[in-house]
Amino acid sequence: MMSGISPELHPAALVENKRCEALSSDGVAWSSLTLVAQSPATSELPGRLIVVDYSQPGSDGLLEAYALRRPDCAMLLIGRDLPTSAVRSLFRFAASDVLDADATVPDILAAAGRLAGQLQSGVDGSADAQGATCWALRGAVGGAGVTTLAIEMAFAALRQRPSWRVCLIDLNLCDGMSASFLDAERKLDVSALSGSPERIDASLLSAYAYEHPKGIFLMAAARNPQAEETAQKACVLQLLDVACSMFDQVIVDVPRHRTPWTDTVLGAVDEVFVVSELTVPSLHAAGDLCREIDLLRTGHPTRLLLNRMFAKRSHRHSFPVEKAERAIHRQIDHSIRSDWEHARMAVNLGMPVAQAKPKSPLVKDVDEVTRAVLASRDVPIVQAAA
């Protein structure tokens, strides 16, 4: 069997009839999903290895039905300029991949074979049936502390369940600072990956992940002013998709400025945090940004997080959160107390604040936010002993 696809996966495809026949010519019979796509909500969904051509009638409903009812499947989606809803659905599957609309039958069989291998060898590494939770943090203004919070959330997630594999991905491809903050190696080369995004799989991505001594994995690129000009959207999406199949929790540090892939990523991840400070300009920018991102996330509202908050006794020269919410017509979901002294010390030592000062109020608040988000998603946690 050239493709390595086992008949036990009962492969099925929503493609043109001649393509479906060509797929079956490899020696494994592929079932047609044309009739299923006419009423996916009420039909039985066959197979564990699925190929969907997004140009076919009923493809959007079929994709959503599989994502909701059969997330244990491997999904190969074929199309160009895919909508955010389709990309978001892919994150739910045990394994998934995307091919361009002009992909040939050998291309499809090769990609399907890789997905079959992931299913059969269990390289997705999921700790439970829910798969990975992907978090994204984006600043409303520059210097809001997004990188620090992304690092602390990654370590906080690991504290909630020490057996989890947690990955922090720094998508500030031009000048990301997460590696410097952690004194870590920059191993990610998005420019090299962009030439053939379909080649990105768990094995290849493992080579780009730096394992921190304290347990998390970091994917960060060397500083390069031209990086975002060469990084293709398909590469970034495939990178995140494969990462979500490898790790239990994926935290993404998203650049504040807009890129060709910003909207798609923010629409596809499970949780988005807009990070702001308690100043008038930052709050107005945060409110506007939350409303923009909410349009990409029907039913999955953005979380507004205030960073560097002070104790109430120090608010004489500021204003209360309730007044801020009225001013921006937006609920403030979470807040993190300021601990500038220990945050600066941690950066200088190349370690997370949780390691430099475990009892920091910043660490305590990040833990509370992390637990609240996991609880809202019904993800069980098992904290390490104190």
N, C-alpha and C positions, 0 to 999 in steps of 0.2 A: 504494500500500500504506500504509494509515493508520498501522500500527504500526512500519513501517520494518524489519520482520523479513524477512531474505532466505531464500528457499527453500533456499539452499545450506547453511544451518545445520541443516536437517532437524529442525525443532522436534518435540519429543515430550513427552507429558504423562501423569502418573498422576493423573487427576482423574475426577470423575463423567462418565459418557458424554455427558450433555447439555452439560456444560461443555466437553468436548473438541470436540464438534460446533460449539459456539458460537465457540470459538477459531478453528476452521478457516473460519468464515464470513467472516473478514477477507480471505480470498484466498490464504492460505498453508495448506497441509494439515498438520495436526498428527497425528503418529502416537500411538496409544494404547500406554501402557506397562503395561497391566493384566496381560497374559500374562507380560511380562518380570518383573514384580514377584513372580510366583509362585515363580520360581527365579532370582533375580538373580545368584547366584554362578556359575552355569554358562551363563547366557544371554549372547548378544551384546548390548551396550549401544549402542543407536542414538542418533544426533543429537549436536549440540553445544550446543543450547539446550533446557534441560530444565525442566519445571515439575512439582513434586511436592506434592500435597496430603497433609500428614502424617496426616490422618485416614483415608486409604485403606489397605486391607489390604496389607501388604508394603512400606509406604513406608520404614520404617526400614532394612530390608535393602537396598532399592533405592538409597537415598541413600548408604549406606556403600559399596556396590559402585561407584557412579559416582565417589565421592571417592577410592577406592583405584585404580581402573583407568582412569578418564577425568577426571583433574583439569584437563584442558584445556577442559572444558565450562563453560558458564554455567549456574548452578543457581538457580532461583527456588523457594523453599520457602514453602508456605502453611500456616499453623497458628497455634494459640494456646497459650501456656505450653509452649513447645517444650523438650524435655529437653536437658541439657548435651551429650550425645553428638551430637545433631542440629546444634546450633550449632557444635560443634567441627568437624564434617564440612564445614560451609560455608567454613571458613577455607582449605580445601585447593583450592578451585576458582579458575580463572582470573578468574571474576567471579561474584558471587552477590548475592542480595537476599532479603528476607523480607517477606511480606504477611500481614495478619491473616486469620483463618479466614473472615471474612465479606466478603472481597474480591470485587468484581464482575468480570465478564469484561473490561470496559474497563480496570479496574485492573490485571488480570493482563497484558493486552496492552501496556499502557503500560510496566509494569515490565519485561516481557520485551523490549520494544523498546529500553529503556535498556541492558539487559544485552547485547543483540545489538550495539548501537553500541560498547560496550566491547570486545567480542570483535573486531569488524571494524576498529576504529581503533587497537587495541593500547594503550589508556590504562592497562592494568594496570601497565605499566612494569616487568614482571618481568625480572630479569637472566638467569634460567634457568628451566627447567621446574619447579623445586621451589617457586617462588613465594616469598612473604615468610615470614620467621621472626618470630613475635611473642613477645616476652619480657615477663614481668610481674614486678615486684618489690614485695614487701609486707613491712613491718616487723613483727617479733614484738612489739616494744615501741616506744613513742614515742621519737623522737630517735636511732634506730639508724643513721641516715645513708642512708636509702633514696634520697632525692632526689639526693644527691651521687653515689651509685653509678649511678643511672639515667642521669644526665647523662654520667658518664664511660664507661659502657657504650655509649651512643649514639655518642660520638666514637671509642671503641675499635673498634666495628663498622665505622665509616667508614675507619679506618686499615687494617683487614684487606683491604678492597677499595675503593679510592677512587672507583670508578665507581658504587658502590651509592648508592641514595637511602635515607637513614636518617631515621626520624621518631621523636621522643620525644613521647609523649602523657601529659600530667599529668591524671590522673583525680581528683586532690584538688580537686574543683570548688569547695569552700567556701573553702579557704585554701591552695591549692597555691603552692609556693615556687620551682619550677623556672625560671619566667620571671625572678624576682628574682635568682636565682643567676647567670643568664646575661645580665642586663640586656637582656632581650628583650621584645618586644611581646606582650601578651595578646590574641589575636585570636579565640579560640574562644568561641562563645556557645551553650552547650548548651541553655539555656532556649528560645532561638528555634528551635533545631532540633527540640526535643521535640514541638512542635505538629504537625509533619508529618515523622516520621522517614523515611518512604518517599521523601522528596525528596532525601535525602542521597546525593549521587553524587560522583564524582571532581572534577567541575567546581566544585561547591559547596564541597567540603571544601578545595580548593586555596585558596579565599579565607580560610580560617581557619588556614592554616599559615604560621607565621613562618619565613622562611629565615635561619638564622644565618650570619654572615659566614664562619664556618669550615666550612660545608657541610651541617650537619644541618638538619632542619626541626623546629619545635616547635609543638605545639598545646596551649595553656594558656589557661584562662579567668580573667577578672577575679575578684578575691576577692569572694565573695557568700555570706553565711551561709545563705541560703535556696536555694542552687543545687541541692543534692541533693534537695530536696523537689519541684522542678519537672522534674528530669531523669528522663525515662522510661527504663526498661530497654531498650525497643526502640530508642531513640535511641542509647544508648551502644553497643549491639551493632552497629547499622548503621554507626555511626561507625568502630568498629574493623574491621569487615568491609571497608568501602570503603578505609580506610587501608591494609589489607593488600593490596588490589589496586593501590594507587598506589605503594607503597614496597617496597624489598627487605628491610629490617629495621625492625621496629616495636618500640620499647621503651615499656612502660607503667608509669607510677608509680601504683600502686594504694594508696588510703588504707588505714590500719590498721584503722579502724572499719568495721563491716559496713554495706553498702548493699544495696538490692534487687537489684542486678546483680552483686554481688561474686562469688558462687559460680559464676554462669554464665560470667563473664569468666575466672576462674581455671581453670575446667574446659575452656575453649575454646582458650586460648592454647597455644603450642608449649612454652614453658618458663616455669616459675615458680620464683622465688628468694624464700625466706623469709630476711630479713636479721636477724641477731642480734648481740649483743655477748657477750664472754666473761665474763658474770656469771651467777650462779645464777638469779635471777629471769628474766632474758632467755632463758637456755637452756631453762628449763622451758617458758616461753611458746612458744618456737620449736619445741620438740619436739611440743607439743600442736597447734600450728597446722599443722605439716607433716603430722601424721596426719589432721587434718581435711581439708586440701586433697587429700591422697592419695586420699581416698574419692571425690573428684570427677574423678580423673585415672587411671583404670584403665590400667595399662601405661605411664604417663608420670609417674614419681615426682617429687615436689617436690625442689628443690635447697636445702639448708641452707647459708647463707653466713655466716661469721663476719666481722664488720667491726671495724676499729680494733684489729687484733692488733698485738702488740709482738714484737720479736725475743726469742728464747728466753732470752737473758741477762737480760731484764727481767721474767722470769716468777716471780721469787722470791715475790711477794705474790699470785700468781694460781695457776692449776693447769693441768696439761697438757690438750691437746685430747683425748687418749685417755680421761682421767678424765671429761671432759665428755660424751663419747659414751656411756660406760657409765652415767652418771647419767641421761641422757635417753633411753637405748635407741634411739639414732638416729645414723647416720653423718653426719659433718660433711663436706660435699662440697667447699667452697671456703673460702678465707680471704683477707682483704685487710689488708695491714699499715697501721698508723696513720701518717698524716702530717698531724697536726692543723695545724701551722704553715702548710704550703703550701695545705691545703684552705681554711683561713680566709682566707689571702691571695687565693686565687682567687675566693672569694665576694665579697670586698670590691672586687675589680677587675671583677667581672661576667664571668668567663670560666671555662672548664673548667680543672681542675688540670693536665691534659695540656698546656695552652697556657701556664699560669703557671710550671709546673715540669715539663718533659717527662720528666726522669729521676727523678721522685718514685717511691718504692716503691709507693705507692698506684696510680699509673698502670701500672707494670709488672705488678702483680698483676691489675688489671682486664683488661689485655691478655691475660694468661695464661688467665684465666677465659673470656674471650670466644672465644679460639682453641679452648679445650677444648670448649666447647659447640658451636661450629660444626663442629669435627671429629667430634663424636659424632653430628651430623646429616648427615655426609658432604657438607657445604657447602664447596666449594673457596674458598680465599682468595688474594688477590693483594696482598701488602703493598706500601705505598708505599716508595720508596727512602729510605734514612735521610738 
